[in-house]
Amino acid sequence: MKLIITKEGRTYLKEENNLSLNEGNIKKVKPGKNKTHSGKTIYAVNPGFSDLIKKIKRGPAIIVKKDIGLIITETGINKNSIVLDAGSGSGYLSAYLANICKKVISYEKRKEFFKIASNNFKFLNLKNIEIKNKDIYQGISEKNLDLITLDLMEPWKVLKYASKSLKLGGYLVCYLPTINQLEQLIRNVKEPLMLIKTTELIERKWITDSRLRPDSKIIGHTGFLVFIRKVC
C-alpha cells in the first residue's frame, strides 16, 4: 500500500501494482517520483498514521485535529501514559491518543459505534487500545489513569468516578459544544478536582499558490475544551 500524492496535492491510498488514477495508469509504482502513461507526475510514499487515519470509517461527528493537539500538549501525555477515552464514537480521538501513549482504554456504549471504532483500530494496526462496549455513566473500572477524555452530553455525571480513577495530578478533559453544558460542568467541579482552564481554538488556513492571503473559510467554534485536574 502506498500514499499517492499528485502535483495538485490530492492524495490516494492505493496498492502499488496496476495503479489507475485520473492522472493516468502505472503498472508498478516505485517509491518517490513516478510518471503515469499520460505523462503526469505523481509521488509515492509509505503512508504514516496521519495518512491512514483519514481513511477510517466515520460514524458520529469527530473531535478535530486542532482540539486533539491542544489536549495532548496541555496534559503532557507521553509514551508512558495510560488514558481512558469515553464517548469514543468512530475512535478518532482514541486512535490519536494511542499513537503516542502506552495504553488507551476506549468506552463506547452504542453498539454500532463500538463496531465502527473496533474495525478502525484494526485498520490502523493499533495494538495498545482496549475498547469496551460500556457506559461510563455507570462507572470506571480502571484506576491510576493519567488522563480521561470525555465527549459526552453530560460529563458532570462522570466527575465522581473520575476523581477516584485519576492518579494525583492526572487530567480530565471534557469536550463540549454548548455554553449550557459548560456552565453545568463547571458548577459541579469540586475537590479533589480543580478547574484549570477552559478554552476554544479557531483555525484559519492560508492560500499559498500564486496568492498569499488568509483563506476566507475558517474552522470556527467546534467545542469548548475544559481541563480539570486531580489535585488532592
C-alpha positions as CSV (number, residue, x, y, z in Angstrom):
1,M,0.0,0.0,0.0
2,K,1.3,3.5,-1.0
3,L,0.2,7.0,-0.4
4,I,-0.1,8.6,-3.9
5,I,0.3,12.4,-4.0
6,T,-0.4,14.4,-7.1
7,K,1.2,17.7,-8.0
8,E,-2.1,19.4,-7.0
9,G,-1.9,17.9,-3.6
10,R,-4.6,15.3,-4.0
11,T,-3.9,12.0,-2.1
12,Y,-4.9,8.4,-2.7
13,L,-4.2,5.3,-0.7
14,K,-3.6,2.6,-3.3
15,E,-1.9,-0.7,-4.0
16,E,1.4,-0.5,-5.8
17,N,0.5,-2.6,-8.8
18,N,-1.7,-1.7,-11.7
19,L,-2.4,1.8,-10.4
20,S,-5.3,3.7,-12.2
21,L,-5.9,7.4,-11.5
22,N,-7.4,10.4,-13.2
23,E,-3.8,11.3,-13.9
24,G,-3.2,8.1,-15.7
25,N,-2.1,4.5,-15.2
26,I,1.1,2.9,-13.9
27,K,1.8,-0.8,-13.9
28,K,4.2,-0.8,-11.0
29,V,4.6,2.2,-8.6
30,K,8.1,2.9,-7.3
31,P,8.9,4.9,-4.2
32,G,9.3,8.6,-4.9
33,K,8.6,10.3,-8.3
34,N,6.6,8.4,-10.9
35,K,5.2,9.2,-14.4
36,T,1.8,7.9,-15.5
37,H,1.2,6.6,-19.0
38,S,-0.2,10.0,-19.9
39,G,3.0,11.8,-18.7
40,K,1.6,13.2,-15.5
41,T,3.8,13.3,-12.4
42,I,2.8,11.6,-9.2
43,Y,4.7,10.8,-6.0
44,A,4.5,7.6,-3.9
45,V,5.4,7.4,-0.2
46,N,4.8,5.0,2.6
47,P,1.6,6.1,4.5
48,G,2.0,7.2,8.1
49,F,-0.5,7.3,10.8
50,S,-1.8,10.7,9.8
51,D,-2.4,9.4,6.3
52,L,-4.2,6.2,7.3
53,I,-6.5,7.9,9.8
54,K,-8.0,10.0,7.1
55,K,-9.3,6.8,5.5
56,I,-11.1,5.4,8.6
57,K,-14.9,4.9,8.6
58,R,-16.8,7.8,10.2
59,G,-19.8,7.4,12.5
60,P,-20.7,10.4,14.6
61,A,-19.0,13.8,14.4
62,I,-15.4,13.7,15.5
63,I,-13.1,16.0,17.6
64,V,-11.0,17.8,15.0
65,K,-7.2,17.8,15.0
66,K,-6.8,21.3,16.3
67,D,-8.6,20.3,19.5
68,I,-6.7,17.0,19.8
69,G,-3.4,18.8,19.6
70,L,-4.3,21.0,22.5
71,I,-5.4,18.1,24.6
72,I,-2.0,16.4,24.0
73,T,0.1,19.5,24.7
74,E,-1.8,20.8,27.7
75,T,-1.9,17.4,29.5
76,G,1.7,16.4,28.6
77,I,0.8,12.8,27.9
78,N,3.5,10.6,26.5
79,K,4.7,7.1,25.8
80,N,4.3,6.1,29.5
81,S,0.7,7.4,29.9
82,I,-2.4,5.4,30.4
83,V,-5.5,7.1,29.1
84,L,-9.3,6.5,29.1
85,D,-11.4,8.0,26.3
86,A,-15.2,7.8,26.7
87,G,-17.8,8.5,24.1
88,S,-15.3,7.4,21.5
89,G,-17.6,7.2,18.5
90,S,-15.6,6.2,15.5
91,G,-12.5,6.1,17.6
92,Y,-10.8,9.2,16.1
93,L,-9.5,10.7,19.4
94,S,-8.7,7.3,20.9
95,A,-6.6,6.5,17.9
96,Y,-4.6,9.7,18.1
97,L,-4.0,9.2,21.8
98,A,-2.9,5.6,21.3
99,N,-0.4,6.8,18.7
100,I,1.6,8.4,21.4
101,C,0.5,6.8,24.7
102,K,1.4,3.5,26.3
103,K,-2.3,2.3,26.5
104,V,-5.7,3.7,25.8
105,I,-9.0,2.3,27.1
106,S,-11.9,3.3,25.0
107,Y,-15.5,3.3,26.2
108,E,-18.4,3.4,23.7
109,K,-21.9,2.4,24.8
110,R,-23.6,2.3,21.4
111,K,-23.0,-1.0,19.7
112,E,-23.0,0.4,16.2
113,F,-20.3,2.9,17.1
114,F,-18.4,0.3,19.1
115,K,-18.2,-1.9,15.9
116,I,-17.1,1.0,13.8
117,A,-14.3,2.0,16.2
118,S,-13.1,-1.6,16.7
119,N,-12.7,-2.0,12.9
120,N,-10.9,1.3,12.6
121,F,-8.4,0.3,15.3
122,K,-7.7,-2.9,13.4
123,F,-7.3,-0.9,10.2
124,L,-4.8,1.4,11.9
125,N,-3.0,-1.6,13.4
126,L,-3.2,-0.1,16.9
127,K,-2.4,-2.9,19.4
128,N,-2.5,-0.7,22.6
129,I,-6.2,0.1,22.6
130,E,-8.7,-1.8,24.6
131,I,-12.2,-1.0,23.6
132,K,-15.2,-1.7,25.8
133,N,-18.9,-1.6,24.9
134,K,-19.6,0.2,28.2
135,D,-21.5,3.3,29.6
136,I,-19.1,5.4,31.6
137,Y,-22.1,6.9,33.4
138,Q,-22.2,3.6,35.2
139,G,-18.7,3.9,36.5
140,I,-15.0,3.5,35.6
141,S,-13.2,0.2,36.3
142,E,-9.6,1.4,35.7
143,K,-7.5,3.2,38.3
144,N,-4.3,5.3,38.3
145,L,-5.1,6.9,35.0
146,D,-3.0,9.8,33.6
147,L,-5.9,11.3,31.5
148,I,-9.6,10.8,31.0
149,T,-11.2,12.4,27.9
150,L,-15.0,12.8,27.6
151,D,-17.0,13.6,24.5
152,L,-20.4,13.2,26.2
153,M,-23.6,15.2,26.6
154,E,-23.5,15.2,30.5
155,P,-19.8,14.8,31.6
156,W,-20.6,16.1,35.1
157,K,-22.1,12.7,35.8
158,V,-18.6,11.2,35.5
159,L,-16.9,13.6,37.9
160,K,-17.3,11.3,40.9
161,Y,-15.8,8.4,39.1
162,A,-13.0,10.3,37.5
163,S,-11.9,11.7,40.9
164,K,-11.3,8.1,42.0
165,S,-9.8,6.7,38.8
166,L,-7.3,9.5,38.1
167,K,-3.8,9.5,39.6
168,L,-2.8,12.5,41.6
169,G,-2.0,15.2,39.1
170,G,-3.9,13.5,36.3
171,Y,-6.2,15.3,34.0
172,L,-9.9,15.1,33.0
173,V,-10.6,16.9,29.7
174,C,-14.2,17.4,28.5
175,Y,-15.2,18.4,25.0
176,L,-18.5,20.4,25.0
177,P,-20.2,22.2,22.1
178,T,-22.5,24.5,24.1
179,I,-22.3,27.1,26.8
180,N,-25.2,25.4,28.7
181,Q,-23.2,22.2,29.1
182,L,-20.0,24.2,30.0
183,E,-21.9,26.0,32.8
184,Q,-23.3,22.8,34.2
185,L,-19.9,21.1,34.3
186,I,-18.1,24.0,35.9
187,R,-20.8,24.3,38.6
188,N,-20.1,20.7,39.6
189,V,-16.3,20.6,39.8
190,K,-15.1,20.3,43.4
191,E,-12.3,18.7,45.4
192,P,-10.3,16.5,44.8
193,L,-10.7,18.0,41.2
194,M,-9.9,21.6,40.2
195,L,-10.9,23.5,37.1
196,I,-7.6,24.5,35.4
197,K,-8.6,26.0,32.0
198,T,-11.5,26.5,29.6
199,T,-10.7,27.4,26.0
200,E,-11.7,27.1,22.3
201,L,-9.5,27.2,19.2
202,I,-10.2,28.9,15.9
203,E,-8.2,27.7,12.9
204,R,-7.6,29.7,9.7
205,K,-5.7,28.4,6.8
206,W,-3.7,30.5,4.3
207,I,-3.7,30.3,0.5
208,T,-0.2,29.9,-0.8
209,D,-0.4,29.2,-4.6
210,S,0.0,32.3,-6.8
211,R,-1.5,34.3,-4.0
212,L,-0.6,34.7,-0.4
213,R,-3.5,35.6,1.8
214,P,-5.8,34.1,4.5
215,D,-8.5,31.7,3.3
216,S,-12.0,33.1,3.5
217,K,-13.1,29.8,5.1
218,I,-12.1,29.1,8.7
219,I,-12.7,26.3,11.2
220,G,-14.6,28.3,13.8
221,H,-16.2,27.1,17.0
222,T,-16.1,23.3,17.2
223,G,-16.3,22.9,21.0
224,F,-15.1,24.1,24.4
225,L,-12.2,22.2,26.0
226,V,-12.4,22.1,29.7
227,F,-9.2,21.0,31.6
228,I,-9.8,19.7,35.1
229,R,-7.0,18.2,37.3
230,K,-6.9,16.0,40.3
231,V,-5.1,18.0,43.0
232,C,-5.6,16.1,46.2
